[in-house]
Amino acid sequence: VVLHFQMFGAITGFVFSLFNWQMPLGIDWLYLILLGIFTQLGQVNLTRSFQSENAAKVSIIQYSGIIYALIFGWFLFGETHGWLEVAGIALVIGGVLLNILFSNRLMIDKS
């Protein structure tokens, strides 16, 4: 799984940079190296979590990435979102929270 993730990312990155390639300069190399290291660590740990825990529980937690992406995008890149995007994000997060609540309730009822 980890190998396929990296291969797909490399091929996709190559295709999208074919006509827009710019040689990294100076600090860009450090950013690229750190990006590769943290991506690899994240993928390895994500794969381990799916192997050692119930996949349904782990996959729900992945949706918390939406919140991190919003926060980083807003503070670091100055991104703004319209009300439709915010409503869509709220629906996804609400669905995840409802899933967690009802899953826990079903587990308690089965006990």
Biopython code that builds the backbone (N, CA, C, O; Angstrom):
import numpy as np
from Bio.PDB.StructureBuilder import StructureBuilder

atoms = [
    (1, "VAL", "N", (0.833, -1.193, 0.000)),
    (1, "VAL", "CA", (0.000, 0.000, 0.000)),
    (1, "VAL", "C", (0.874, 1.252, 0.000)),
    (1, "VAL", "O", (0.619, 2.199, -0.744)),
    (2, "VAL", "N", (1.881, 1.247, 0.822)),
    (2, "VAL", "CA", (2.736, 2.432, 0.919)),
    (2, "VAL", "C", (3.473, 2.664, -0.398)),
    (2, "VAL", "O", (3.584, 3.803, -0.851)),
    (3, "LEU", "N", (3.976, 1.601, -1.014)),
    (3, "LEU", "CA", (4.684, 1.728, -2.282)),
    (3, "LEU", "C", (3.768, 2.266, -3.374)),
    (3, "LEU", "O", (4.163, 3.143, -4.141)),
    (4, "HIS", "N", (2.545, 1.744, -3.447)),
    (4, "HIS", "CA", (1.619, 2.198, -4.478)),
    (4, "HIS", "C", (1.241, 3.667, -4.284)),
    (4, "HIS", "O", (1.094, 4.403, -5.260)),
    (5, "PHE", "N", (1.087, 4.089, -3.050)),
    (5, "PHE", "CA", (0.770, 5.493, -2.772)),
    (5, "PHE", "C", (1.883, 6.395, -3.296)),
    (5, "PHE", "O", (1.606, 7.403, -3.945)),
    (6, "GLN", "N", (3.125, 6.046, -3.024)),
    (6, "GLN", "CA", (4.257, 6.858, -3.466)),
    (6, "GLN", "C", (4.403, 6.832, -4.984)),
    (6, "GLN", "O", (4.689, 7.861, -5.598)),
    (7, "MET", "N", (4.208, 5.662, -5.594)),
    (7, "MET", "CA", (4.314, 5.562, -7.055)),
    (7, "MET", "C", (3.234, 6.397, -7.741)),
    (7, "MET", "O", (3.518, 7.112, -8.703)),
    (8, "PHE", "N", (2.012, 6.309, -7.255)),
    (8, "PHE", "CA", (0.921, 7.085, -7.841)),
    (8, "PHE", "C", (1.187, 8.577, -7.688)),
    (8, "PHE", "O", (0.959, 9.347, -8.621)),
    (9, "GLY", "N", (1.665, 8.986, -6.525)),
    (9, "GLY", "CA", (1.979, 10.395, -6.302)),
    (9, "GLY", "C", (3.094, 10.889, -7.213)),
    (9, "GLY", "O", (3.022, 11.999, -7.740)),
    (10, "ALA", "N", (4.116, 10.077, -7.399)),
    (10, "ALA", "CA", (5.234, 10.474, -8.259)),
    (10, "ALA", "C", (4.789, 10.593, -9.721)),
    (10, "ALA", "O", (5.155, 11.548, -10.406)),
    (11, "ILE", "N", (4.008, 9.634, -10.191)),
    (11, "ILE", "CA", (3.538, 9.670, -11.574)),
    (11, "ILE", "C", (2.598, 10.844, -11.801)),
    (11, "ILE", "O", (2.704, 11.549, -12.805)),
    (12, "THR", "N", (1.684, 11.048, -10.872)),
    (12, "THR", "CA", (0.744, 12.168, -11.002)),
    (12, "THR", "C", (1.487, 13.504, -10.962)),
    (12, "THR", "O", (1.207, 14.396, -11.763)),
    (13, "GLY", "N", (2.420, 13.640, -10.044)),
    (13, "GLY", "CA", (3.214, 14.868, -9.974)),
    (13, "GLY", "C", (4.006, 15.112, -11.246)),
    (13, "GLY", "O", (4.125, 16.250, -11.699)),
    (14, "PHE", "N", (4.546, 14.048, -11.823)),
    (14, "PHE", "CA", (5.301, 14.171, -13.073)),
    (14, "PHE", "C", (4.409, 14.660, -14.201)),
    (14, "PHE", "O", (4.782, 15.566, -14.947)),
    (15, "VAL", "N", (3.236, 14.065, -14.325)),
    (15, "VAL", "CA", (2.317, 14.438, -15.411)),
    (15, "VAL", "C", (1.899, 15.904, -15.289)),
    (15, "VAL", "O", (1.886, 16.631, -16.282)),
    (16, "PHE", "N", (1.555, 16.340, -14.067)),
    (16, "PHE", "CA", (1.102, 17.715, -13.895)),
    (16, "PHE", "C", (2.232, 18.734, -14.004)),
    (16, "PHE", "O", (1.970, 19.910, -14.259)),
    (17, "SER", "N", (3.466, 18.319, -13.819)),
    (17, "SER", "CA", (4.567, 19.276, -13.913)),
    (17, "SER", "C", (5.267, 19.253, -15.274)),
    (17, "SER", "O", (6.210, 20.013, -15.495)),
    (18, "LEU", "N", (4.820, 18.402, -16.173)),
    (18, "LEU", "CA", (5.453, 18.294, -17.490)),
    (18, "LEU", "C", (5.562, 19.643, -18.197)),
    (18, "LEU", "O", (6.627, 19.985, -18.711)),
    (19, "PHE", "N", (4.502, 20.394, -18.228)),
    (19, "PHE", "CA", (4.491, 21.641, -18.994)),
    (19, "PHE", "C", (4.681, 22.876, -18.123)),
    (19, "PHE", "O", (4.721, 23.995, -18.635)),
    (20, "ASN", "N", (4.800, 22.681, -16.804)),
    (20, "ASN", "CA", (4.972, 23.812, -15.896)),
    (20, "ASN", "C", (6.197, 23.656, -15.006)),
    (20, "ASN", "O", (6.255, 24.257, -13.933)),
    (21, "TRP", "N", (7.162, 22.875, -15.422)),
    (21, "TRP", "CA", (8.310, 22.572, -14.572)),
    (21, "TRP", "C", (9.134, 23.813, -14.283)),
    (21, "TRP", "O", (9.478, 24.571, -15.189)),
    (22, "GLN", "N", (9.449, 24.013, -13.001)),
    (22, "GLN", "CA", (10.381, 25.045, -12.569)),
    (22, "GLN", "C", (11.366, 24.383, -11.612)),
    (22, "GLN", "O", (10.967, 23.711, -10.661)),
    (23, "MET", "N", (12.632, 24.576, -11.868)),
    (23, "MET", "CA", (13.665, 23.977, -11.033)),
    (23, "MET", "C", (13.611, 24.567, -9.630)),
    (23, "MET", "O", (13.622, 25.788, -9.478)),
    (24, "PRO", "N", (13.551, 23.710, -8.586)),
    (24, "PRO", "CA", (13.569, 24.226, -7.207)),
    (24, "PRO", "C", (14.879, 24.961, -6.925)),
    (24, "PRO", "O", (15.946, 24.557, -7.388)),
    (25, "LEU", "N", (14.778, 26.030, -6.170)),
    (25, "LEU", "CA", (15.949, 26.831, -5.839)),
    (25, "LEU", "C", (16.056, 26.996, -4.333)),
    (25, "LEU", "O", (15.044, 27.149, -3.650)),
    (26, "GLY", "N", (17.265, 26.966, -3.815)),
    (26, "GLY", "CA", (17.541, 27.274, -2.413)),
    (26, "GLY", "C", (16.694, 26.496, -1.424)),
    (26, "GLY", "O", (16.763, 25.269, -1.357)),
    (27, "ILE", "N", (15.891, 27.227, -0.652)),
    (27, "ILE", "CA", (15.105, 26.651, 0.431)),
    (27, "ILE", "C", (14.025, 25.707, -0.094)),
    (27, "ILE", "O", (13.512, 24.875, 0.654)),
    (28, "ASP", "N", (13.675, 25.833, -1.385)),
    (28, "ASP", "CA", (12.677, 24.938, -1.974)),
    (28, "ASP", "C", (13.086, 23.478, -1.833)),
    (28, "ASP", "O", (12.232, 22.613, -1.638)),
    (29, "TRP", "N", (14.378, 23.196, -1.929)),
    (29, "TRP", "CA", (14.862, 21.816, -1.788)),
    (29, "TRP", "C", (14.567, 21.273, -0.392)),
    (29, "TRP", "O", (14.146, 20.126, -0.245)),
    (30, "LEU", "N", (14.787, 22.093, 0.623)),
    (30, "LEU", "CA", (14.496, 21.680, 1.994)),
    (30, "LEU", "C", (13.007, 21.380, 2.151)),
    (30, "LEU", "O", (12.629, 20.376, 2.754)),
    (31, "TYR", "N", (12.158, 22.267, 1.601)),
    (31, "TYR", "CA", (10.713, 22.047, 1.687)),
    (31, "TYR", "C", (10.312, 20.742, 0.995)),
    (31, "TYR", "O", (9.481, 19.995, 1.511)),
    (32, "LEU", "N", (10.895, 20.472, -0.159)),
    (32, "LEU", "CA", (10.564, 19.239, -0.877)),
    (32, "LEU", "C", (11.012, 17.996, -0.115)),
    (32, "LEU", "O", (10.294, 16.997, -0.065)),
    (33, "ILE", "N", (12.191, 18.063, 0.469)),
    (33, "ILE", "CA", (12.690, 16.922, 1.251)),
    (33, "ILE", "C", (11.811, 16.692, 2.482)),
    (33, "ILE", "O", (11.435, 15.558, 2.778)),
    (34, "LEU", "N", (11.486, 17.769, 3.194)),
    (34, "LEU", "CA", (10.617, 17.632, 4.374)),
    (34, "LEU", "C", (9.233, 17.134, 3.978)),
    (34, "LEU", "O", (8.646, 16.321, 4.692)),
    (35, "LEU", "N", (8.708, 17.602, 2.865)),
    (35, "LEU", "CA", (7.412, 17.140, 2.382)),
    (35, "LEU", "C", (7.443, 15.643, 2.106)),
    (35, "LEU", "O", (6.512, 14.923, 2.468)),
    (36, "GLY", "N", (8.503, 15.173, 1.469)),
    (36, "GLY", "CA", (8.633, 13.742, 1.197)),
    (36, "GLY", "C", (8.751, 12.916, 2.467)),
    (36, "GLY", "O", (8.134, 11.856, 2.578)),
    (37, "ILE", "N", (9.537, 13.393, 3.425)),
    (37, "ILE", "CA", (9.728, 12.655, 4.678)),
    (37, "ILE", "C", (8.419, 12.567, 5.453)),
    (37, "ILE", "O", (8.028, 11.485, 5.891)),
    (38, "PHE", "N", (7.739, 13.698, 5.623)),
    (38, "PHE", "CA", (6.496, 13.694, 6.405)),
    (38, "PHE", "C", (5.373, 12.941, 5.698)),
    (38, "PHE", "O", (4.541, 12.312, 6.351)),
    (39, "THR", "N", (5.346, 13.002, 4.380)),
    (39, "THR", "CA", (4.353, 12.226, 3.633)),
    (39, "THR", "C", (4.583, 10.744, 3.833)),
    (39, "THR", "O", (3.637, 9.990, 4.061)),
    (40, "GLN", "N", (5.821, 10.323, 3.750)),
    (40, "GLN", "CA", (6.147, 8.904, 3.937)),
    (40, "GLN", "C", (5.808, 8.448, 5.354)),
    (40, "GLN", "O", (5.209, 7.389, 5.539)),
    (41, "LEU", "N", (6.186, 9.240, 6.347)),
    (41, "LEU", "CA", (5.865, 8.885, 7.734)),
    (41, "LEU", "C", (4.356, 8.810, 7.954)),
    (41, "LEU", "O", (3.864, 7.892, 8.610)),
    (42, "GLY", "N", (3.637, 9.764, 7.410)),
    (42, "GLY", "CA", (2.187, 9.758, 7.543)),
    (42, "GLY", "C", (1.555, 8.545, 6.898)),
    (42, "GLY", "O", (0.663, 7.928, 7.482)),
    (43, "GLN", "N", (2.003, 8.189, 5.696)),
    (43, "GLN", "CA", (1.427, 7.037, 5.001)),
    (43, "GLN", "C", (1.750, 5.732, 5.721)),
    (43, "GLN", "O", (0.886, 4.862, 5.835)),
    (44, "VAL", "N", (2.971, 5.586, 6.204)),
    (44, "VAL", "CA", (3.347, 4.365, 6.931)),
    (44, "VAL", "C", (2.503, 4.221, 8.198)),
    (44, "VAL", "O", (1.988, 3.142, 8.486)),
    (45, "ASN", "N", (2.366, 5.313, 8.951)),
    (45, "ASN", "CA", (1.580, 5.244, 10.184)),
    (45, "ASN", "C", (0.095, 5.050, 9.916)),
    (45, "ASN", "O", (-0.584, 4.361, 10.678)),
    (46, "LEU", "N", (-0.416, 5.643, 8.851)),
    (46, "LEU", "CA", (-1.814, 5.424, 8.488)),
    (46, "LEU", "C", (-2.049, 3.961, 8.134)),
    (46, "LEU", "O", (-3.049, 3.375, 8.548)),
    (47, "THR", "N", (-1.141, 3.373, 7.378)),
    (47, "THR", "CA", (-1.264, 1.971, 7.012)),
    (47, "THR", "C", (-1.184, 1.079, 8.244)),
    (47, "THR", "O", (-1.933, 0.108, 8.354)),
    (48, "ARG", "N", (-0.292, 1.394, 9.165)),
    (48, "ARG", "CA", (-0.203, 0.622, 10.410)),
    (48, "ARG", "C", (-1.481, 0.722, 11.231)),
    (48, "ARG", "O", (-1.925, -0.262, 11.822)),
    (49, "SER", "N", (-2.072, 1.917, 11.265)),
    (49, "SER", "CA", (-3.301, 2.081, 12.048)),
    (49, "SER", "C", (-4.440, 1.256, 11.458)),
    (49, "SER", "O", (-5.256, 0.715, 12.204)),
    (50, "PHE", "N", (-4.509, 1.151, 10.136)),
    (50, "PHE", "CA", (-5.543, 0.309, 9.521)),
    (50, "PHE", "C", (-5.297, -1.165, 9.806)),
    (50, "PHE", "O", (-6.244, -1.947, 9.893)),
    (51, "GLN", "N", (-4.040, -1.548, 9.952)),
    (51, "GLN", "CA", (-3.718, -2.955, 10.238)),
    (51, "GLN", "C", (-3.998, -3.321, 11.689)),
    (51, "GLN", "O", (-4.365, -4.461, 11.976)),
    (52, "SER", "N", (-3.831, -2.380, 12.603)),
    (52, "SER", "CA", (-3.910, -2.727, 14.023)),
    (52, "SER", "C", (-5.238, -2.366, 14.681)),
    (52, "SER", "O", (-5.487, -2.792, 15.809)),
    (53, "GLU", "N", (-6.094, -1.600, 14.019)),
    (53, "GLU", "CA", (-7.344, -1.157, 14.626)),
    (53, "GLU", "C", (-8.483, -1.422, 13.663)),
    (53, "GLU", "O", (-8.265, -1.718, 12.489)),
    (54, "ASN", "N", (-9.690, -1.313, 14.168)),
    (54, "ASN", "CA", (-10.881, -1.473, 13.357)),
    (54, "ASN", "C", (-10.881, -0.405, 12.258)),
    (54, "ASN", "O", (-10.788, 0.786, 12.554)),
    (55, "ALA", "N", (-10.984, -0.824, 11.003)),
    (55, "ALA", "CA", (-10.878, 0.106, 9.876)),
    (55, "ALA", "C", (-11.964, 1.179, 9.909)),
    (55, "ALA", "O", (-11.720, 2.310, 9.489)),
    (56, "ALA", "N", (-13.142, 0.851, 10.392)),
    (56, "ALA", "CA", (-14.225, 1.837, 10.447)),
    (56, "ALA", "C", (-13.866, 2.997, 11.384)),
    (56, "ALA", "O", (-14.154, 4.155, 11.083)),
    (57, "LYS", "N", (-13.246, 2.682, 12.504)),
    (57, "LYS", "CA", (-12.856, 3.731, 13.450)),
    (57, "LYS", "C", (-11.749, 4.615, 12.865)),
    (57, "LYS", "O", (-11.775, 5.836, 13.019)),
    (58, "VAL", "N", (-10.793, 3.999, 12.207)),
    (58, "VAL", "CA", (-9.661, 4.755, 11.661)),
    (58, "VAL", "C", (-10.113, 5.643, 10.506)),
    (58, "VAL", "O", (-9.682, 6.792, 10.403)),
    (59, "SER", "N", (-10.970, 5.124, 9.645)),
    (59, "SER", "CA", (-11.374, 5.907, 8.476)),
    (59, "SER", "C", (-12.194, 7.125, 8.872)),
    (59, "SER", "O", (-12.143, 8.145, 8.184)),
    (60, "ILE", "N", (-12.941, 7.044, 9.951)),
    (60, "ILE", "CA", (-13.707, 8.205, 10.414)),
    (60, "ILE", "C", (-12.763, 9.320, 10.851)),
    (60, "ILE", "O", (-13.031, 10.494, 10.593)),
    (61, "ILE", "N", (-11.686, 8.974, 11.494)),
    (61, "ILE", "CA", (-10.744, 9.982, 11.993)),
    (61, "ILE", "C", (-10.041, 10.704, 10.846)),
    (61, "ILE", "O", (-9.590, 11.837, 11.013)),
    (62, "GLN", "N", (-9.945, 10.060, 9.688)),
    (62, "GLN", "CA", (-9.318, 10.712, 8.546)),
    (62, "GLN", "C", (-10.025, 12.005, 8.163)),
    (62, "GLN", "O", (-9.391, 12.922, 7.642)),
    (63, "TYR", "N", (-11.314, 12.090, 8.412)),
    (63, "TYR", "CA", (-12.059, 13.291, 8.049)),
    (63, "TYR", "C", (-11.664, 14.504, 8.883)),
    (63, "TYR", "O", (-12.015, 15.628, 8.523)),
    (64, "SER", "N", (-10.955, 14.313, 9.969)),
    (64, "SER", "CA", (-10.481, 15.463, 10.731)),
    (64, "SER", "C", (-9.468, 16.269, 9.923)),
    (64, "SER", "O", (-9.184, 17.418, 10.263)),
    (65, "GLY", "N", (-8.926, 15.691, 8.869)),
    (65, "GLY", "CA", (-8.012, 16.406, 7.985)),
    (65, "GLY", "C", (-8.648, 17.627, 7.353)),
    (65, "GLY", "O", (-7.951, 18.582, 7.010)),
    (66, "ILE", "N", (-9.973, 17.609, 7.193)),
    (66, "ILE", "CA", (-10.680, 18.767, 6.647)),
    (66, "ILE", "C", (-10.458, 19.982, 7.539)),
    (66, "ILE", "O", (-10.199, 21.084, 7.057)),
    (67, "ILE", "N", (-10.561, 19.766, 8.831)),
    (67, "ILE", "CA", (-10.394, 20.876, 9.772)),
    (67, "ILE", "C", (-8.966, 21.410, 9.713)),
    (67, "ILE", "O", (-8.753, 22.622, 9.688)),
    (68, "TYR", "N", (-7.990, 20.503, 9.690)),
    (68, "TYR", "CA", (-6.596, 20.942, 9.597)),
    (68, "TYR", "C", (-6.335, 21.689, 8.300)),
    (68, "TYR", "O", (-5.637, 22.703, 8.300)),
    (69, "ALA", "N", (-6.879, 21.205, 7.207)),
    (69, "ALA", "CA", (-6.683, 21.868, 5.918)),
    (69, "ALA", "C", (-7.275, 23.269, 5.926)),
    (69, "ALA", "O", (-6.682, 24.202, 5.383)),
    (70, "LEU", "N", (-8.438, 23.417, 6.537)),
    (70, "LEU", "CA", (-9.050, 24.752, 6.630)),
    (70, "LEU", "C", (-8.195, 25.707, 7.449)),
    (70, "LEU", "O", (-7.952, 26.845, 7.047)),
    (71, "ILE", "N", (-7.746, 25.230, 8.594)),
    (71, "ILE", "CA", (-6.955, 26.087, 9.483)),
    (71, "ILE", "C", (-5.631, 26.486, 8.826)),
    (71, "ILE", "O", (-5.267, 27.661, 8.817)),
    (72, "PHE", "N", (-4.911, 25.495, 8.276)),
    (72, "PHE", "CA", (-3.634, 25.809, 7.628)),
    (72, "PHE", "C", (-3.833, 26.690, 6.408)),
    (72, "PHE", "O", (-3.062, 27.623, 6.181)),
    (73, "GLY", "N", (-4.860, 26.401, 5.621)),
    (73, "GLY", "CA", (-5.122, 27.205, 4.432)),
    (73, "GLY", "C", (-5.440, 28.650, 4.772)),
    (73, "GLY", "O", (-5.005, 29.570, 4.080)),
    (74, "TRP", "N", (-6.193, 28.843, 5.835)),
    (74, "TRP", "CA", (-6.576, 30.189, 6.228)),
    (74, "TRP", "C", (-5.387, 30.964, 6.791)),
    (74, "TRP", "O", (-5.127, 32.095, 6.380)),
    (75, "PHE", "N", (-4.658, 30.345, 7.744)),
    (75, "PHE", "CA", (-3.549, 31.054, 8.392)),
    (75, "PHE", "C", (-2.301, 31.158, 7.516)),
    (75, "PHE", "O", (-1.665, 32.211, 7.472)),
    (76, "LEU", "N", (-1.951, 30.095, 6.831)),
    (76, "LEU", "CA", (-0.696, 30.093, 6.077)),
    (76, "LEU", "C", (-0.824, 30.654, 4.667)),
    (76, "LEU", "O", (0.098, 31.298, 4.167)),
    (77, "PHE", "N", (-1.972, 30.409, 4.018)),
    (77, "PHE", "CA", (-2.089, 30.782, 2.608)),
    (77, "PHE", "C", (-3.139, 31.848, 2.336)),
    (77, "PHE", "O", (-3.324, 32.264, 1.192)),
    (78, "GLY", "N", (-3.833, 32.294, 3.392)),
    (78, "GLY", "CA", (-4.823, 33.340, 3.214)),
    (78, "GLY", "C", (-6.041, 32.912, 2.409)),
    (78, "GLY", "O", (-6.694, 33.750, 1.786)),
    (79, "GLU", "N", (-6.354, 31.633, 2.412)),
    (79, "GLU", "CA", (-7.499, 31.132, 1.659)),
    (79, "GLU", "C", (-8.800, 31.548, 2.323)),
    (79, "GLU", "O", (-8.895, 31.614, 3.549)),
    (80, "THR", "N", (-9.786, 31.824, 1.512)),
    (80, "THR", "CA", (-11.130, 32.099, 2.014)),
    (80, "THR", "C", (-12.103, 31.170, 1.307)),
    (80, "THR", "O", (-11.832, 30.707, 0.199)),
    (81, "HIS", "N", (-13.228, 30.899, 1.938)),
    (81, "HIS", "CA", (-14.216, 29.986, 1.373)),
    (81, "HIS", "C", (-15.584, 30.641, 1.401)),
    (81, "HIS", "O", (-15.932, 31.368, 2.332)),
    (82, "GLY", "N", (-16.350, 30.362, 0.356)),
    (82, "GLY", "CA", (-17.708, 30.858, 0.284)),
    (82, "GLY", "C", (-18.632, 30.028, 1.164)),
    (82, "GLY", "O", (-18.229, 29.006, 1.719)),
    (83, "TRP", "N", (-19.864, 30.477, 1.283)),
    (83, "TRP", "CA", (-20.798, 29.802, 2.180)),
    (83, "TRP", "C", (-21.141, 28.401, 1.699)),
    (83, "TRP", "O", (-21.447, 27.538, 2.521)),
    (84, "LEU", "N", (-21.102, 28.143, 0.389)),
    (84, "LEU", "CA", (-21.383, 26.788, -0.100)),
    (84, "LEU", "C", (-20.301, 25.803, 0.334)),
    (84, "LEU", "O", (-20.600, 24.680, 0.739)),
    (85, "GLU", "N", (-19.048, 26.229, 0.248)),
    (85, "GLU", "CA", (-17.956, 25.361, 0.695)),
    (85, "GLU", "C", (-18.047, 25.088, 2.187)),
    (85, "GLU", "O", (-17.879, 23.954, 2.637)),
    (86, "VAL", "N", (-18.317, 26.149, 2.951)),
    (86, "VAL", "CA", (-18.434, 25.992, 4.411)),
    (86, "VAL", "C", (-19.614, 25.086, 4.749)),
    (86, "VAL", "O", (-19.520, 24.258, 5.655)),
    (87, "ALA", "N", (-20.719, 25.237, 4.028)),
    (87, "ALA", "CA", (-21.884, 24.372, 4.269)),
    (87, "ALA", "C", (-21.550, 22.911, 3.943)),
    (87, "ALA", "O", (-21.937, 22.008, 4.685)),
    (88, "GLY", "N", (-20.850, 22.679, 2.861)),
    (88, "GLY", "CA", (-20.451, 21.315, 2.508)),
    (88, "GLY", "C", (-19.529, 20.699, 3.541)),
    (88, "GLY", "O", (-19.678, 19.534, 3.908)),
    (89, "ILE", "N", (-18.578, 21.489, 4.007)),
    (89, "ILE", "CA", (-17.660, 21.010, 5.046)),
    (89, "ILE", "C", (-18.421, 20.703, 6.329)),
    (89, "ILE", "O", (-18.159, 19.699, 6.991)),
    (90, "ALA", "N", (-19.364, 21.573, 6.673)),
    (90, "ALA", "CA", (-20.165, 21.347, 7.880)),
    (90, "ALA", "C", (-20.993, 20.071, 7.755)),
    (90, "ALA", "O", (-21.158, 19.341, 8.733)),
    (91, "LEU", "N", (-21.515, 19.797, 6.557)),
    (91, "LEU", "CA", (-22.279, 18.564, 6.356)),
    (91, "LEU", "C", (-21.400, 17.326, 6.527)),
    (91, "LEU", "O", (-21.812, 16.342, 7.141)),
    (92, "VAL", "N", (-20.185, 17.386, 5.978)),
    (92, "VAL", "CA", (-19.281, 16.235, 6.113)),
    (92, "VAL", "C", (-18.914, 16.027, 7.578)),
    (92, "VAL", "O", (-18.988, 14.906, 8.081)),
    (93, "ILE", "N", (-18.525, 17.086, 8.258)),
    (93, "ILE", "CA", (-18.141, 16.965, 9.671)),
    (93, "ILE", "C", (-19.338, 16.528, 10.510)),
    (93, "ILE", "O", (-19.197, 15.699, 11.409)),
    (94, "GLY", "N", (-20.516, 17.084, 10.219)),
    (94, "GLY", "CA", (-21.720, 16.658, 10.929)),
    (94, "GLY", "C", (-22.017, 15.181, 10.713)),
    (94, "GLY", "O", (-22.392, 14.476, 11.650)),
    (95, "GLY", "N", (-21.849, 14.712, 9.480)),
    (95, "GLY", "CA", (-22.055, 13.287, 9.194)),
    (95, "GLY", "C", (-21.086, 12.408, 9.956)),
    (95, "GLY", "O", (-21.465, 11.353, 10.464)),
    (96, "VAL", "N", (-19.836, 12.839, 10.037)),
    (96, "VAL", "CA", (-18.832, 12.074, 10.782)),
    (96, "VAL", "C", (-19.195, 12.024, 12.263)),
    (96, "VAL", "O", (-19.127, 10.968, 12.892)),
    (97, "LEU", "N", (-19.578, 13.170, 12.810)),
    (97, "LEU", "CA", (-19.946, 13.201, 14.235)),
    (97, "LEU", "C", (-21.173, 12.335, 14.513)),
    (97, "LEU", "O", (-21.210, 11.620, 15.515)),
    (98, "LEU", "N", (-22.168, 12.393, 13.641)),
    (98, "LEU", "CA", (-23.343, 11.539, 13.814)),
    (98, "LEU", "C", (-22.976, 10.060, 13.710)),
    (98, "LEU", "O", (-23.502, 9.227, 14.449)),
    (99, "ASN", "N", (-22.082, 9.746, 12.796)),
    (99, "ASN", "CA", (-21.618, 8.363, 12.652)),
    (99, "ASN", "C", (-20.957, 7.887, 13.935)),
    (99, "ASN", "O", (-21.207, 6.772, 14.393)),
    (100, "ILE", "N", (-20.115, 8.731, 14.513)),
    (100, "ILE", "CA", (-19.434, 8.366, 15.764)),
    (100, "ILE", "C", (-20.460, 8.176, 16.881)),
    (100, "ILE", "O", (-20.405, 7.192, 17.617)),
    (101, "LEU", "N", (-21.398, 9.122, 17.005)),
    (101, "LEU", "CA", (-22.397, 9.039, 18.074)),
    (101, "LEU", "C", (-23.272, 7.795, 17.943)),
    (101, "LEU", "O", (-23.489, 7.081, 18.923)),
    (102, "PHE", "N", (-23.777, 7.532, 16.728)),
    (102, "PHE", "CA", (-24.654, 6.381, 16.550)),
    (102, "PHE", "C", (-23.891, 5.064, 16.615)),
    (102, "PHE", "O", (-24.440, 4.061, 17.069)),
    (103, "SER", "N", (-22.636, 5.047, 16.169)),
    (103, "SER", "CA", (-21.824, 3.830, 16.298)),
    (103, "SER", "C", (-21.600, 3.499, 17.763)),
    (103, "SER", "O", (-21.704, 2.341, 18.170)),
    (104, "ASN", "N", (-21.291, 4.523, 18.558)),
    (104, "ASN", "CA", (-21.094, 4.304, 19.995)),
    (104, "ASN", "C", (-22.386, 3.850, 20.655)),
    (104, "ASN", "O", (-22.362, 2.978, 21.523)),
    (105, "ARG", "N", (-23.510, 4.426, 20.258)),
    (105, "ARG", "CA", (-24.796, 4.051, 20.840)),
    (105, "ARG", "C", (-25.137, 2.600, 20.488)),
    (105, "ARG", "O", (-25.646, 1.861, 21.330)),
    (106, "LEU", "N", (-24.857, 2.192, 19.244)),
    (106, "LEU", "CA", (-25.134, 0.811, 18.847)),
    (106, "LEU", "C", (-24.245, -0.170, 19.608)),
    (106, "LEU", "O", (-24.686, -1.264, 19.961)),
    (107, "MET", "N", (-22.997, 0.220, 19.859)),
    (107, "MET", "CA", (-22.079, -0.644, 20.608)),
    (107, "MET", "C", (-22.551, -0.799, 22.055)),
    (107, "MET", "O", (-22.455, -1.879, 22.638)),
    (108, "ILE", "N", (-23.062, 0.296, 22.623)),
    (108, "ILE", "CA", (-23.541, 0.244, 24.005)),
    (108, "ILE", "C", (-24.806, -0.615, 24.079)),
    (108, "ILE", "O", (-24.973, -1.397, 25.015)),
    (109, "ASP", "N", (-25.699, -0.467, 23.091)),
    (109, "ASP", "CA", (-26.941, -1.246, 23.086)),
    (109, "ASP", "C", (-26.674, -2.736, 22.928)),
    (109, "ASP", "O", (-27.426, -3.548, 23.468)),
    (110, "LYS", "N", (-25.618, -3.122, 22.198)),
    (110, "LYS", "CA", (-25.287, -4.528, 22.000)),
    (110, "LYS", "C", (-24.711, -5.150, 23.259)),
    (110, "LYS", "O", (-24.762, -6.370, 23.420)),
    (111, "SER", "N", (-24.166, -4.341, 24.151)),
    (111, "SER", "CA", (-23.518, -4.869, 25.364)),
    (111, "SER", "C", (-24.481, -5.364, 26.364)),
    (111, "SER", "O", (-24.080, -5.833, 27.429)),
]
sb = StructureBuilder()
sb.init_structure("model")
sb.init_model(0)
sb.init_chain("A")
sb.init_seg("    ")
for serial, (resi, resn, name, xyz) in enumerate(atoms, 1):
    if name == "N":
        sb.init_residue(resn, " ", resi, " ")
    sb.init_atom(name, np.array(xyz, "f"), 0.0, 1.0, " ", f" {name:<3s}", serial, name[0])
structure = sb.get_structure()
